[in-house]
Amino acid sequence: MSKKVERLPTAAELKILKVLWEAGPSTVREIHEIHKKEKTVRYTTVLRLLQNMHDKNFVRRDDSERSHIFSANLTEEETQTKLLRDLAERVFSGSTKQLVLRALSTSRASKAELAEIRELLAESTHESG
């Protein structure tokens, strides 16, 4: 039996989703203006990406006005979860432990972040024990 392949946003699609998560529902022009601050990107490229993202059900399109309004159909949290699950499976053979250890050894966590991680671990241990 084949495993269902879950669609994940590409790097370019993630940039657009980040704009929508931060700015909220936006027109192609608004997304393009924010997006082009980081790098040179054509309006037609943003439009094509949004059309593809709509086909993949990553964004919703309100076409009741002359300028279509796009909004994220995925929350930031669920997108992060899907991407992490995929990364853990593909790179760490499904090991959450290995993923976390590599993440913590790769970049320094602040004292506040470490305290939050300890709190989450304590809650997790308490819930499962």
C-alpha positions as CSV (number, residue, x, y, z in Angstrom):
1,M,0.0,0.0,0.0
2,S,1.5,3.4,-1.0
3,K,1.8,6.2,1.5
4,K,-0.1,9.4,0.9
5,V,2.3,12.1,-0.2
6,E,1.5,15.4,1.6
7,R,2.0,18.6,-0.3
8,L,4.4,20.9,1.3
9,P,5.1,24.6,0.4
10,T,8.2,25.4,-1.5
11,A,10.7,28.0,-0.2
12,A,9.1,30.6,-2.5
13,E,5.6,29.7,-1.4
14,L,6.7,29.9,2.2
15,K,7.8,33.5,1.7
16,I,4.4,34.4,0.4
17,L,2.7,32.5,3.3
18,K,4.8,34.5,5.7
19,V,3.6,37.8,4.2
20,L,0.0,36.6,4.5
21,W,0.5,35.4,8.1
22,E,2.0,38.8,9.0
23,A,-0.1,41.2,6.9
24,G,-3.3,39.2,6.7
25,P,-5.5,39.0,3.5
26,S,-3.7,40.9,0.7
27,T,-3.9,41.6,-3.0
28,V,-1.2,40.4,-5.4
29,R,0.2,43.9,-5.6
30,E,0.4,44.2,-1.8
31,I,2.2,40.9,-1.6
32,H,4.5,41.8,-4.4
33,E,5.4,45.2,-2.7
34,I,6.4,43.4,0.5
35,H,8.0,40.5,-1.2
36,K,10.2,42.6,-3.5
37,K,11.8,44.5,-0.5
38,E,13.8,41.3,0.2
39,K,14.8,40.6,-3.4
40,T,14.0,41.4,-7.0
41,V,10.8,39.5,-7.9
42,R,8.4,40.2,-10.7
43,Y,4.7,40.8,-10.2
44,T,3.9,38.0,-12.6
45,T,6.0,35.6,-10.6
46,V,4.1,36.4,-7.4
47,L,0.8,36.1,-9.3
48,R,1.9,32.7,-10.8
49,L,3.0,31.4,-7.3
50,L,-0.3,32.5,-5.8
51,Q,-2.3,30.7,-8.6
52,N,-0.3,27.5,-7.9
53,M,-0.7,27.9,-4.2
54,H,-4.5,28.3,-4.7
55,D,-4.5,25.1,-6.8
56,K,-2.7,23.3,-3.9
57,N,-5.2,24.8,-1.4
58,F,-2.4,26.7,0.4
59,V,-4.3,30.0,0.0
60,R,-7.9,31.1,-0.5
61,R,-8.9,33.7,-3.1
62,D,-11.7,36.1,-2.8
63,D,-12.5,37.3,-6.3
64,S,-15.6,39.3,-5.4
65,E,-13.7,42.5,-6.0
66,R,-11.7,43.7,-9.0
67,S,-8.4,43.0,-7.2
68,H,-8.4,39.5,-5.8
69,I,-7.7,39.1,-2.2
70,F,-5.6,36.2,-1.0
71,S,-5.4,34.8,2.5
72,A,-3.5,31.9,3.9
73,N,-5.4,28.6,4.1
74,L,-2.7,27.1,6.3
75,T,-1.8,28.4,9.7
76,E,1.8,29.1,10.5
77,E,1.8,26.5,13.2
78,E,0.3,23.7,11.1
79,T,2.8,24.5,8.3
80,Q,5.7,24.3,10.7
81,T,4.4,21.0,12.1
82,K,4.1,19.5,8.6
83,L,7.6,20.7,7.6
84,L,9.2,19.4,10.8
85,R,7.4,16.1,10.5
86,D,8.7,15.8,6.9
87,L,12.2,16.8,7.9
88,A,12.3,14.4,10.8
89,E,11.2,11.5,8.5
90,R,13.5,12.4,5.6
91,V,16.7,13.4,7.4
92,F,16.5,11.9,10.9
93,S,14.7,8.6,10.2
94,G,11.7,9.8,12.2
95,S,13.7,10.5,15.3
96,T,12.4,13.6,17.1
97,K,15.3,13.3,19.5
98,Q,17.9,13.5,16.8
99,L,16.1,16.5,15.2
100,V,16.0,18.4,18.5
101,L,19.6,17.5,19.5
102,R,20.9,18.6,16.0
103,A,18.9,21.8,16.2
104,L,20.2,22.6,19.7
105,S,23.8,21.8,18.7
106,T,23.6,23.9,15.5
107,S,22.5,27.2,17.0
108,R,22.6,28.7,20.5
109,A,19.3,28.9,22.3
110,S,18.8,31.9,24.6
111,K,18.2,31.4,28.4
112,A,14.5,32.2,27.8
113,E,14.2,29.7,25.0
114,L,15.9,27.0,27.1
115,A,13.6,27.7,30.0
116,E,10.6,27.4,27.7
117,I,12.0,24.1,26.3
118,R,12.5,22.8,29.9
119,E,8.9,23.8,30.7
120,L,7.6,22.0,27.6
121,L,9.6,18.9,28.4
122,A,8.3,18.9,32.0
123,E,4.7,19.2,30.8
124,S,5.2,16.5,28.3
125,T,6.8,14.2,30.9
126,H,3.9,15.0,33.3
127,E,1.2,14.3,30.7
128,S,2.7,11.0,29.6
129,G,3.7,9.7,33.1
